[in-house]
């Protein structure tokens, strides 16, 4: 992970009524160390955003127990609706992480082989696409070109697209390198992943992933279908010349499994708990997802199967973030200490959710940011 700069942050106090709404775990003793740290981290999140503008929701949990959660700022500026921990935000590239877990479920059901060329499941794919494996796609080592830079895509980003339509636009795109040779983060990889899921399950990716969310009792998680009525969905905002504006109404179906999912802070906490308890995939499969993929010379990347893998404050950090028009998101999980933090925002121009997640995680691990006195 990039190095975050923790600067200009004084000693924080837990002031719920000033900037946001916080829920803490009332079952934990008031003197509990991790609860105190969670309150401090929540206070830091609250002070990051303006209560009168677009903001964020967050959740902090440890070993499946939510220690603090809340919403800051406005979910809908025109109606004055508040963000809460159940507000539905765009996840952006965190969609890759959720999709990867769903794929590993299919692997454990013997419906997919990560090491098989995907032409075995979709023989009509262009040759350069069919030659790659699911493992190479999910770890960004496929060599396939990025579709979001294809100028032929531009006329279509305002309307729904199928995975097949996106593939057709890319069918003549040359590869950037031989499969497995390098690491290159490419959204198109997960469009192909969605396409293979459709072939294996005989469902559209939209229906497949919405069924996945329903099975896991995640009521505020959805495919970001532009026309659908989605309860609790936030509006999304950008800023120009100091004026807050509605973000452009781009239809995100062209990024599919790479970036078109939505969720709430509390649903993300449930998802992390299910992962930690091995209720979604086995412990072995999860360890594989969290193992950085190797390159031919033996060096490791910093990306597993849908997850970034790095270190923060001396602990292994499993994380991902996402950016879409009008929104940004980030989550982090430390397997050894069981701490999970998600920050989801409805303002693209607002402070980085990735940096804020790192800062909150640092508080949870160490009790303080570098310029704060540990409690």
Number of C-alpha atoms within 10 A of each C-alpha: 15 7 8 12 10 14 9 6 11 11 12 16 13 17 17 17 9 12 19 27 21 23 17 17 16 11 8 14 11 11 8 10 13 20 23 19 25 29 26 24 28 32 21 22 25 28 18 18 19 17 20 14 20 30 29 36 32 32 28 33 26 21 16 19 17 24 24 25 27 26 30 29 26 25 30 20 19 9 8 13 14 23 29 26 24 23 27 30 32 33 32 27 25 28 25 30 23 21 26 25 20 18 24 23 17 17 15 13 9 9 14 20 18 16 11 15 18 23 18 15 19 17 13 10 19 16 12 18 28 18 17 24 22 25 24 23 28 28 28 27 28 30 25 26 21 17 21 17 9 12 9 11 16 10 8 15 16 16 13 15 16 18 23 14 14 22 20 13 14 21 14 11 17 12 14 14 15 14 20 20 16 19 21 17 18 21 23 26 28 27 27 26 26 28 23 22 24 19 14 14 12 11 13 16 24 21 14 17 22 19 13 17 21 13 10 16 13 19 17 22 29 26 26 25 17 16 8 9 8 16 11 18 22 25 21 26 25 20 15 8 5 7 7 15 14 16 18 12 13 16 19 25 26 27 26 30 33 29 27 25 28 24 26 30 29 27 23 26 25 19 20 24 21 15 17 19 14 14 12 19 21 16 14 9 18 17 12 14 25 21 19 19 24 19 14 9 8 8 10 14 20 17 25 24 29 26 26 22 23 18 12 18 13 9 15 16 25 23 27 25 25 21 19 20 21 25 28 29 29 26 30 27 24 20 15 10 13 15 23 28 30 30 32 32 35 32 30 22 17 21 14 19 27 24 17 22 26 26 22 27 29 21 24 28 19 14 21 21 22 15 12 13 11 12 10
